Amino acid sequence: MHEVFGRTLRKARAGLLFLVALSSPVHVLAQESSAVLRIEISPPGTAVELSGPQNTLTASPNSVLRPLQGWYRLKASFRGFEDYNQTLYIDGQSPTSISGSLSPKSRWKAGARSVFLPGWGHYYSDRTARGVVFTLATVGMAVGYYFFDAHADNRLEQYDDLYEDWKAAGSVEEQEALQPAVEEALNDAYNADRNRLMWGYMTIGVYAYQIIDAVLFFPDVPEVKAGPVQMGWTAPLDGSPVMVTATYEF
């Protein structure tokens, strides 16, 4: 009788330990799932970077299973779309979701950028190599114009000095002696001014072309449904503070 009772007690104890062991991982998973961060930002495949106490880099849509807590800086980016930045507080206890859609980049914004800085519109549209070419070409043409302009002014000053000497000559013989130098200086000044003008037109042409190129040859945006930037979030259930600041980058 005593042995039967002992075997029964040992079996009950083993069964209880089994149930405890079985229930432990379920309890842990339940805690982790309660702190899950769900990210759903379109278009699908958007790169999402969370910078804060823990740095996380993932792609949307996805769920971050490990608990995150504190202030985080979120950056979402996708080729052909505007970047999105947001600051938010994650309490690490309640389920949190971040959702929204990125706005496609615009050819007109690319053109406006190129007006202010040659090549900037191409950097904006992810055509970096072409942007570098236009930046260097426009800057090179502008520097060249600066030297042609200085050279033309110098030749004009030389002509003015010789002409004043010719007018101040005391005799016809002195004027005749200075006449060839005056005519040569006038011809040099004319050629220098013509080169300056031609180089100026070329500089304006390169500058204008890079603006036209940024607009007309703007790359096609991937066929993804995306309206204006509208980001949303679910506040923690326990009333923890949540602050969100958003910036729309031009």
C-alpha positions in Angstrom: 0.0 0.0 0.0 2.7 2.4 0.9 4.7 1.6 -2.3 1.6 2.1 -4.4 1.0 5.5 -2.8 4.7 6.4 -3.3 4.6 5.6 -7.0 1.4 7.6 -7.5 2.9 10.6 -5.7 6.0 10.4 -7.9 3.9 10.2 -11.1 1.8 13.2 -10.0 5.0 15.2 -9.2 6.5 14.3 -12.6 3.3 15.3 -14.3 3.2 18.6 -12.5 6.8 19.4 -13.5 6.0 18.5 -17.1 3.1 21.0 -17.1 5.2 23.7 -15.5 8.0 23.1 -18.1 5.4 23.1 -20.9 3.7 26.3 -19.7 6.9 28.3 -19.2 7.8 29.0 -22.9 4.2 29.8 -23.7 4.3 32.4 -21.0 7.5 33.9 -22.3 6.2 34.0 -25.8 3.1 35.7 -24.6 5.2 38.4 -23.0 7.2 38.9 -26.1 4.2 39.0 -28.4 2.6 41.6 -26.2 5.5 44.0 -26.9 5.6 43.3 -30.6 6.2 46.3 -32.9 4.3 45.9 -36.2 5.6 47.9 -39.1 3.4 48.3 -42.2 4.7 51.1 -44.5 4.0 50.9 -48.2 5.4 50.3 -50.8 6.3 46.8 -49.7 10.0 46.4 -49.2 10.5 49.9 -47.7 13.7 49.9 -45.6 12.9 50.9 -42.0 15.6 52.0 -39.6 14.9 52.5 -35.9 17.6 54.3 -34.0 17.5 54.5 -30.2 18.5 52.4 -27.2 18.5 49.4 -29.7 19.2 49.9 -33.4 17.0 47.9 -35.7 17.0 47.7 -39.5 14.2 45.8 -41.2 11.9 45.9 -44.2 8.2 46.6 -44.3 5.9 44.8 -43.7 7.5 43.1 -40.7 7.1 42.6 -36.9 9.9 43.3 -34.5 9.5 40.6 -31.8 12.1 41.7 -29.3 10.9 44.3 -26.8 11.9 47.9 -27.6 11.5 50.7 -25.1 12.4 54.3 -25.1 12.6 57.1 -27.6 13.3 56.1 -31.2 14.0 57.8 -34.4 12.3 56.1 -37.4 13.5 56.5 -41.0 11.7 54.9 -43.9 13.1 54.9 -47.4 12.4 53.3 -50.8 14.0 54.1 -54.1 11.9 56.5 -56.1 10.0 57.7 -53.0 10.4 60.5 -50.5 12.2 59.5 -47.2 10.0 59.8 -44.1 11.3 60.6 -40.6 9.4 60.2 -37.3 10.3 60.4 -33.6 8.2 58.2 -31.3 8.2 56.7 -27.8 7.7 52.9 -27.4 6.8 51.7 -23.9 8.0 48.1 -24.5 4.9 46.6 -22.9 1.9 47.3 -25.2 1.5 46.3 -28.8 2.6 49.2 -31.1 2.0 49.6 -34.8 3.4 52.0 -37.3 1.7 52.3 -40.7 1.5 54.6 -43.6 2.7 55.2 -47.2 5.5 57.1 -48.8 5.0 59.7 -51.4 6.6 59.2 -54.9 9.4 61.6 -55.8 8.4 64.4 -58.3 10.2 65.5 -61.5 9.2 69.1 -60.7 11.0 68.9 -57.4 14.0 67.5 -59.2 13.9 70.5 -61.6 13.5 73.0 -58.7 16.6 71.5 -57.0 18.6 71.8 -60.2 17.7 75.5 -60.4 19.4 76.1 -57.0 22.3 73.7 -57.4 23.3 72.1 -60.7 23.1 68.3 -60.4 21.0 68.4 -57.2 17.9 67.2 -59.1 19.8 64.1 -60.3 21.0 63.3 -56.8 17.4 63.6 -55.7 16.2 61.1 -58.4 19.0 58.6 -57.5 21.1 59.4 -60.6 24.2 60.2 -58.7 26.7 59.7 -61.6 24.8 62.0 -63.9 24.5 64.5 -61.2 28.2 64.6 -60.6 28.8 65.1 -64.3 26.4 68.1 -64.5 27.7 69.6 -61.3 31.3 69.5 -62.5 30.4 70.6 -66.0 28.4 73.6 -64.8 31.0 74.6 -62.2 33.7 74.2 -64.8 31.9 76.4 -67.3 31.3 79.0 -64.6 35.0 79.1 -63.6 36.0 79.3 -67.3 33.6 82.2 -67.8 35.2 84.0 -64.8 38.7 83.8 -66.5 37.3 84.8 -69.9 35.5 87.7 -68.3 38.7 88.8 -66.5 40.7 88.4 -69.7 38.3 90.6 -71.7 38.3 93.3 -69.1 42.1 93.3 -69.1 42.2 93.6 -72.9 39.7 96.5 -72.8 41.7 98.3 -70.2 44.8 98.0 -72.4 42.9 99.4 -75.3 41.6 102.3 -73.3 45.1 103.2 -72.0 46.6 103.1 -75.6 43.7 105.1 -76.9 44.2 107.8 -74.2 47.9 107.9 -75.1 46.9 108.3 -78.8 44.6 111.2 -78.0 47.2 112.8 -75.8 49.9 112.7 -78.5 51.4 116.0 -79.2 51.7 115.6 -83.0 50.4 113.7 -85.9 53.6 111.7 -86.2 53.2 110.5 -82.6 49.6 109.4 -83.4 50.6 107.6 -86.5 53.3 105.8 -84.5 50.7 104.7 -81.9 48.0 103.8 -84.4 49.1 100.2 -85.1 49.3 99.4 -81.4 45.9 101.0 -80.8 44.3 99.0 -83.7 45.9 95.8 -82.4 44.6 96.5 -78.9 41.1 97.1 -80.2 41.1 93.9 -82.2 42.3 91.9 -79.1 39.6 93.5 -76.9 37.0 92.7 -79.5 38.1 89.1 -79.8 38.3 88.7 -76.0 34.8 90.2 -75.6 33.5 87.8 -78.2 35.0 84.8 -76.5 33.6 85.9 -73.2 30.1 86.2 -74.7 30.4 82.9 -76.4 31.6 81.2 -73.2 28.8 82.9 -71.3 26.1 81.5 -73.7 27.7 78.0 -73.4 27.6 78.2 -69.5 24.0 79.2 -69.6 23.3 76.4 -72.0 24.8 73.8 -69.8 23.0 75.1 -66.8 19.7 75.2 -68.6 20.2 71.7 -70.0 20.8 70.1 -66.7 17.5 71.5 -65.4 15.7 70.2 -68.5 17.4 66.8 -68.2 16.4 66.6 -64.5 12.7 67.1 -65.5 12.3 65.4 -68.9 14.4 62.3 -68.1 13.2 61.8 -64.6 13.1 58.1 -63.9 9.8 56.3 -63.8 8.5 55.7 -60.4 7.7 52.0 -59.5 4.0 51.2 -60.0 3.0 51.3 -56.4 -0.1 52.9 -55.0 1.1 55.7 -52.7 -0.6 58.8 -51.7 0.6 61.7 -49.5 2.6 60.8 -46.5 0.2 59.7 -43.8 1.9 58.0 -40.9 -0.1 56.4 -38.0 0.6 54.8 -34.7 -1.2 52.9 -31.9 -0.7 54.5 -28.5 0.3 52.3 -25.6 -2.7 50.9 -23.7 -1.5 51.9 -20.3 -1.4 55.6 -21.2 2.4 56.0 -21.4 3.5 59.2 -23.0 3.7 59.2 -26.8 5.1 62.1 -28.8 5.4 62.0 -32.5 7.1 64.7 -34.7 7.2 64.2 -38.4 9.1 66.0 -41.1 8.3 66.0 -44.8 11.5 66.4 -46.7 11.6 68.5 -49.9 
